[in-house]
Amino acid sequence: MMKDAFAQTLTVASYEVRKYLRGRRLIGMLVLLALIIGLILGVPPALGVKYASQPNVFVSTFAGFASLLVVLGGVLFAADALVSEHEKRTGYFLFPNPVRREVLVLGKLVASLVTSSMIISLYYLAATVAAVAVTGATTWEIGLSYAYALAYMCAVVGVAYLLSSLLKSTVAATVLTFGLFFLIFTILGALLFNAGKVDPWFIPSSASGIISDVLVRPTDGQGPFRQFVPDATTSLLVFAAYFLAGSFLAILLFRRRELSS
């Protein structure tokens, strides 16, 4: 039974990955990736600014945009993964087949994680190669930043799947996932930390600050733009909690949800 479920999960995941590879979303993400890398490497020489001589400082510019790519990956490759089965009625063809709903969700979840991690991996590979070419060295902190970005990606995908299992519209799931990580979490964390004097260690967007902080020691900002970043261990536990809770609830809700007529 477990062997069959595992094989079915891999089958669903491979099908979903091939669907992403054939689709326009992955092409769009690769174009965006190329633009970000091109701007980071091209703008300083164009303005007559020298590159940083330290590899951590050099890659910190890339790390500053890593959270953006993580959230966009979750939006494009996870936010509509489940809701589309209901909205487009593809569930009518999938659910009667001998594949349990939890297996379907797990397969799609694996595909979303694999596809999103491909984007992050390519980004950090380009950053590392550029760092070696410019500074002649690399550091283990760059690898840690990459690992933290992957951990944050898992949290985003978990929440995206939860929203996808709750909502009835692809647009709603996509917009809410984007708004939650770019606006709601960020604003809530700033208000709690600056106005409420509460450390927002439990907010994933605050925890994502470790992606950059591991490369360059942060300085305390002033005014309403100060942000709290928990320590690495707490941040990783927060990422794990959001991923596990979001994935488990998504499976539970998707199993109980009926196709709308």
C-alpha positions as CSV (number, residue, x, y, z in Angstrom):
1,M,0.0,0.0,0.0
2,M,2.7,2.5,1.0
3,K,4.8,1.5,-2.0
4,D,1.9,2.1,-4.4
5,A,1.1,5.4,-2.8
6,F,4.8,6.5,-3.1
7,A,4.9,5.4,-6.7
8,Q,1.7,7.3,-7.5
9,T,3.0,10.4,-5.7
10,L,6.1,10.4,-7.9
11,T,3.9,9.9,-11.0
12,V,1.8,12.8,-10.2
13,A,4.8,14.9,-9.4
14,S,6.6,14.1,-12.6
15,Y,3.5,14.9,-14.6
16,E,3.1,18.3,-12.9
17,V,6.8,19.1,-13.4
18,R,6.5,18.3,-17.1
19,K,3.4,20.5,-17.2
20,Y,5.4,23.4,-15.7
21,L,8.3,22.8,-18.1
22,R,5.9,23.1,-21.0
23,G,4.1,26.1,-19.7
24,R,4.7,29.8,-19.9
25,R,5.0,30.4,-16.2
26,L,8.5,28.8,-16.0
27,I,9.6,30.7,-19.1
28,G,8.4,33.9,-17.4
29,M,10.2,33.1,-14.2
30,L,13.4,32.4,-16.2
31,V,13.1,35.7,-18.0
32,L,12.6,37.5,-14.7
33,L,15.6,35.7,-13.3
34,A,17.8,36.7,-16.1
35,L,16.6,40.3,-15.8
36,I,17.4,40.5,-12.1
37,I,20.8,38.9,-12.6
38,G,21.5,41.2,-15.5
39,L,20.5,44.4,-13.5
40,I,22.5,43.4,-10.5
41,L,25.6,42.7,-12.6
42,G,25.1,45.5,-15.2
43,V,24.0,48.5,-13.3
44,P,27.1,49.1,-11.1
45,P,29.6,49.2,-14.0
46,A,27.1,51.4,-16.0
47,L,27.1,53.9,-13.1
48,G,30.9,53.7,-12.6
49,V,30.5,51.8,-9.2
50,K,33.0,49.1,-8.4
51,Y,31.8,45.7,-7.3
52,A,32.2,44.7,-3.7
53,S,35.5,43.0,-3.1
54,Q,34.2,40.6,-0.4
55,P,32.1,37.6,-1.7
56,N,29.5,37.9,1.1
57,V,28.9,41.5,0.4
58,F,28.8,40.9,-3.3
59,V,26.2,38.1,-3.0
60,S,24.2,40.0,-0.4
61,T,22.8,42.1,-3.3
62,F,21.5,38.9,-4.8
63,A,20.2,37.7,-1.5
64,G,18.2,40.9,-1.1
65,F,16.0,39.8,-4.0
66,A,15.9,36.1,-3.1
67,S,12.7,36.6,-1.0
68,L,11.0,38.1,-4.1
69,L,11.8,35.1,-6.2
70,V,10.7,32.7,-3.4
71,V,7.3,34.4,-3.2
72,L,6.8,34.6,-6.9
73,G,7.7,30.9,-7.2
74,G,5.0,30.1,-4.6
75,V,2.5,32.3,-6.4
76,L,3.2,30.8,-9.9
77,F,3.8,27.2,-9.0
78,A,1.6,26.6,-5.9
79,A,-1.2,29.1,-5.4
80,D,-3.5,27.6,-7.9
81,A,-2.4,23.9,-7.8
82,L,-5.5,22.7,-5.9
83,V,-8.2,25.3,-6.6
84,S,-7.7,24.8,-10.4
85,E,-8.8,21.2,-10.1
86,H,-12.2,22.5,-8.9
87,E,-12.5,25.6,-10.9
88,K,-11.5,24.0,-14.2
89,R,-13.4,20.8,-13.4
90,T,-10.3,18.7,-14.0
91,G,-11.1,16.9,-10.7
92,Y,-14.0,15.1,-12.4
93,F,-11.4,13.2,-14.5
94,L,-8.8,12.8,-11.7
95,F,-10.9,11.8,-8.6
96,P,-12.6,8.8,-10.1
97,N,-9.2,7.3,-10.9
98,P,-7.5,5.0,-8.3
99,V,-5.5,7.8,-6.9
100,R,-6.3,9.0,-3.4
101,R,-6.7,12.8,-2.9
102,E,-3.9,13.0,-0.4
103,V,-1.6,11.3,-2.9
104,L,-2.7,13.9,-5.5
105,V,-1.9,16.7,-3.2
106,L,1.4,15.3,-2.1
107,G,2.4,14.8,-5.8
108,K,1.5,18.3,-6.7
109,L,3.3,19.6,-3.6
110,V,6.5,17.8,-4.5
111,A,6.3,19.2,-8.0
112,S,5.8,22.8,-6.7
113,L,8.8,22.4,-4.4
114,V,11.0,20.9,-7.1
115,T,10.1,23.6,-9.7
116,S,10.5,26.5,-7.2
117,S,13.8,25.1,-5.9
118,M,15.1,24.9,-9.5
119,I,14.6,28.7,-9.8
120,I,16.3,29.4,-6.5
121,S,19.1,27.0,-7.3
122,L,19.8,28.7,-10.7
123,Y,19.7,32.1,-9.0
124,Y,22.3,31.2,-6.4
125,L,24.4,29.3,-8.9
126,A,24.7,32.5,-11.0
127,A,25.4,34.5,-7.8
128,T,28.2,32.1,-6.7
129,V,29.8,32.0,-10.2
130,A,29.7,35.8,-10.4
131,A,31.2,36.1,-6.9
132,V,34.1,33.7,-7.8
133,A,34.6,35.6,-11.1
134,V,34.6,39.1,-9.4
135,T,36.2,38.4,-6.0
136,G,38.0,35.2,-6.6
137,A,36.4,33.4,-3.7
138,T,33.3,32.0,-2.2
139,T,32.2,31.3,1.4
140,W,30.1,28.9,3.3
141,E,27.7,31.7,4.3
142,I,26.6,31.8,0.7
143,G,25.5,28.2,0.9
144,L,23.7,29.0,4.2
145,S,21.8,31.8,2.5
146,Y,20.8,29.4,-0.2
147,A,19.6,26.8,2.3
148,Y,17.6,29.5,4.2
149,A,16.0,30.6,0.9
150,L,14.9,27.0,0.2
151,A,13.5,26.8,3.7
152,Y,11.5,30.0,3.2
153,M,10.3,28.6,-0.1
154,C,8.9,25.6,1.7
155,A,6.9,27.9,4.1
156,V,5.5,29.9,1.2
157,V,4.5,26.8,-0.7
158,G,2.8,25.3,2.3
159,V,0.7,28.5,2.9
160,A,0.0,28.7,-0.8
161,Y,-1.4,25.2,-0.8
162,L,-3.6,25.9,2.2
163,L,-5.1,29.0,0.5
164,S,-5.5,27.0,-2.7
165,S,-7.5,24.4,-0.8
166,L,-9.7,27.0,0.9
167,L,-10.6,29.4,-1.9
168,K,-12.8,28.8,-4.9
169,S,-11.0,31.0,-7.5
170,T,-7.6,30.8,-9.0
171,V,-7.3,34.5,-9.1
172,A,-8.3,34.8,-5.4
173,A,-5.7,32.2,-4.4
174,T,-3.0,33.8,-6.4
175,V,-3.7,37.4,-5.3
176,L,-4.0,36.5,-1.7
177,T,-0.8,34.5,-1.6
178,F,1.1,37.4,-3.2
179,G,-0.5,40.0,-0.9
180,L,-0.1,37.9,2.2
181,F,3.7,37.7,1.9
182,F,4.4,41.0,0.2
183,L,2.0,43.2,2.1
184,I,0.1,41.7,5.0
185,F,2.9,39.9,6.8
186,T,5.4,42.7,6.2
187,I,3.0,45.4,7.5
188,L,1.9,43.3,10.4
189,G,5.5,42.6,11.4
190,A,6.5,46.3,11.2
191,L,3.5,47.4,13.3
192,L,4.1,44.8,15.9
193,F,7.8,45.5,16.2
194,N,7.7,49.3,16.0
195,A,4.3,50.3,17.4
196,G,3.4,47.3,19.6
197,K,7.0,46.6,20.8
198,V,6.4,42.9,20.1
199,D,9.1,40.8,18.4
200,P,7.3,39.2,15.3
201,W,9.4,36.1,15.4
202,F,6.3,34.0,14.3
203,I,5.9,35.9,11.0
204,P,7.6,34.2,8.0
205,S,8.4,37.4,6.2
206,S,10.3,38.6,9.3
207,A,12.1,35.3,9.6
208,S,13.1,35.5,5.9
209,G,15.6,38.2,6.9
210,I,18.1,35.5,7.8
211,I,18.6,35.0,4.0
212,S,20.5,38.3,3.8
213,D,21.6,38.6,7.4
214,V,23.8,35.5,7.2
215,L,25.9,37.3,4.6
216,V,26.2,40.8,6.0
217,R,25.6,41.7,9.7
218,P,22.5,44.0,9.7
219,T,22.5,47.4,11.2
220,D,19.5,48.7,13.3
221,G,17.3,50.9,11.2
222,Q,15.5,53.9,12.4
223,G,11.8,54.9,12.3
224,P,9.0,52.9,10.9
225,F,11.3,50.9,8.6
226,R,13.0,48.9,11.3
227,Q,12.5,45.2,10.9
228,F,13.0,42.4,13.4
229,V,14.7,39.3,12.3
230,P,14.7,36.3,14.6
231,D,17.7,34.0,15.0
232,A,18.4,31.3,12.5
233,T,17.1,28.4,14.6
234,T,13.8,30.2,15.4
235,S,13.4,31.2,11.8
236,L,13.9,27.7,10.5
237,L,11.4,26.3,13.0
238,V,8.9,29.0,11.9
239,F,9.4,28.0,8.3
240,A,8.9,24.3,9.2
241,A,5.8,25.0,11.1
242,Y,4.2,27.0,8.3
243,F,5.1,24.3,5.8
244,L,3.9,21.4,7.8
245,A,0.7,23.0,9.1
246,G,-0.1,24.4,5.6
247,S,0.5,21.1,3.9
248,F,-1.4,19.0,6.4
249,L,-4.4,21.3,6.4
250,A,-4.4,21.5,2.6
251,I,-4.5,17.7,2.4
252,L,-7.3,17.6,5.0
253,L,-9.4,20.3,3.4
254,F,-8.9,18.9,-0.1
255,R,-10.0,15.5,0.9
256,R,-13.2,16.9,2.4
257,R,-14.0,19.3,-0.4
258,E,-16.6,18.4,-3.0
259,L,-16.5,19.5,-6.6
260,S,-19.0,22.4,-7.1
261,S,-21.7,21.8,-9.6
